[in-house]
């Protein structure tokens, strides 16, 4: 793993990466869904390497499910 994949993202930065509103990430976090995050004080931070792992896990491997 390269060192660039081990820095922390804010919720706003991650929302920009995923093209989602930050509120969606907050809702996912409250439901225990979405990428793994750390609570640092009152702030949520996402480690980029965890985000990349989560993104990869979102792909469906079943070719029958392809549209």
Residue frames relative to the residue before (quaternion, step in Angstrom):
aa qw qx qy qz dx dy dz
X 1.0000 0.0000 0.0000 0.0000 0.00 0.00 0.00
X 0.3478 -0.7456 0.5208 0.2278 3.58 -0.82 0.91
X 0.6431 -0.5776 0.3478 0.3631 3.55 -1.16 0.62
X 0.5872 0.5863 -0.3792 0.4095 3.63 1.13 -0.42
X 0.6753 0.4878 -0.3083 0.4593 3.60 1.12 -0.48
X 0.6680 0.5038 -0.3022 0.4567 3.57 1.25 0.08
X 0.5039 0.6184 -0.4710 0.3766 3.60 1.01 0.61
X 0.5374 -0.6569 0.4500 0.2780 3.55 -1.28 0.45
X 0.2113 -0.7591 0.6064 0.1074 3.55 -1.12 0.79
X 0.4159 -0.6509 0.5639 0.2921 3.55 -1.15 0.60
X 0.6622 -0.4805 0.3758 0.4352 3.56 -1.26 0.19
X 0.6451 0.5170 -0.3214 0.4618 3.60 0.99 -0.79
X 0.6482 0.5103 -0.3189 0.4667 3.60 0.97 -0.81
X 0.6696 0.4849 -0.3021 0.4746 3.57 0.93 -0.86
X 0.6161 0.5394 -0.3475 0.4568 3.58 1.00 -0.76
X 0.6432 0.5130 -0.3175 0.4716 3.59 1.01 -0.78
X 0.6368 0.5327 -0.3212 0.4556 3.58 0.99 -0.83
X 0.7591 0.3800 -0.1894 0.4935 3.57 0.92 -0.97
X 0.3635 -0.7439 0.4766 0.2954 3.61 1.30 -0.14
X 0.4959 0.6107 -0.4355 0.4375 3.54 0.96 1.04
X 0.5341 -0.5788 0.4756 0.3917 3.60 -1.18 0.33
X 0.5829 -0.5867 0.4223 0.3711 3.63 -1.03 0.68
X 0.5845 0.5949 -0.3657 0.4132 3.59 1.11 -0.66
X 0.6046 0.5550 -0.3573 0.4458 3.61 1.06 -0.69
X 0.6570 0.5001 -0.3094 0.4717 3.59 0.95 -0.85
X 0.6293 0.5261 -0.3296 0.4676 3.58 1.05 -0.75
X 0.6517 0.5054 -0.3095 0.4733 3.58 0.99 -0.82
X 0.6358 0.5185 -0.3281 0.4682 3.59 0.96 -0.86
X 0.6558 0.5230 -0.3132 0.4454 3.58 0.91 -0.93
X 0.6697 0.4992 -0.3075 0.4557 3.60 0.95 -0.82
X 0.7043 0.4285 -0.2500 0.5078 3.58 1.23 -0.50
X 0.5022 -0.6607 0.4211 0.3660 3.59 1.28 -0.04
X 0.5409 0.5945 -0.4092 0.4318 3.59 1.20 0.49
X 0.6797 0.5048 -0.3511 0.4000 3.55 -1.30 -0.05
X 0.7405 -0.4035 0.2853 0.4555 3.55 -1.29 -0.12
X 0.5857 -0.5612 0.4604 0.3607 3.53 -1.25 0.56
X 0.0229 -0.8023 0.5965 -0.0078 3.58 -1.03 0.79
X 0.3229 -0.7030 0.5953 0.2174 3.52 -1.35 0.31
X 0.3090 -0.7087 0.6027 0.1976 3.53 -1.10 0.75
X 0.0189 -0.7858 0.6168 -0.0410 3.57 -0.54 1.21
X 0.7727 -0.0825 -0.0135 0.6292 3.52 -0.12 1.33
X 0.7568 -0.3111 0.2429 0.5211 3.57 -0.67 -1.05
X 0.6010 0.5796 -0.3364 0.4355 3.57 1.33 0.13
X 0.3106 -0.7074 0.6023 0.2006 3.55 -1.17 0.69
X 0.0266 -0.7830 0.6214 -0.0069 3.53 -0.96 0.92
X 0.2318 -0.7690 0.5890 0.0892 3.53 -1.10 0.86
X 0.3324 -0.7234 0.5679 0.2092 3.57 -0.81 1.00
X 0.5261 -0.6764 0.4133 0.3080 3.57 -0.73 1.08
X 0.6367 0.5259 -0.3466 0.4449 3.63 0.94 -0.74
X 0.6417 0.4992 -0.3243 0.4836 3.62 1.05 -0.67
X 0.6257 0.5361 -0.3303 0.4604 3.57 1.04 -0.79
X 0.6556 0.5086 -0.3092 0.4646 3.58 0.92 -0.90
X 0.6371 0.5159 -0.3239 0.4723 3.61 0.97 -0.82
X 0.6603 0.5051 -0.3011 0.4671 3.58 0.94 -0.90
X 0.6351 0.5320 -0.3262 0.4552 3.58 0.97 -0.87
X 0.6628 0.5065 -0.3052 0.4593 3.58 0.89 -0.91
X 0.6594 0.5201 -0.3054 0.4487 3.59 1.04 -0.76
X 0.5954 0.5969 -0.3627 0.3970 3.61 1.21 -0.33
X 0.5630 0.5996 -0.3930 0.4111 3.59 1.21 -0.35
X 0.3631 -0.7037 0.5712 0.2160 3.54 -1.06 0.82
X 0.3107 -0.7773 0.5233 0.1594 3.57 -0.79 1.03
X 0.5854 0.5964 -0.3614 0.4136 3.57 1.24 -0.41
X 0.3528 -0.7628 0.4926 0.2257 3.65 -0.42 1.14
X 0.5832 0.5873 -0.3749 0.4176 3.63 1.17 -0.44
X 0.6648 0.5147 -0.3065 0.4464 3.59 1.15 -0.55
X 0.4972 0.6533 -0.4362 0.3684 3.61 1.24 -0.10
X 0.4415 -0.7138 0.4856 0.2444 3.56 -0.98 0.87
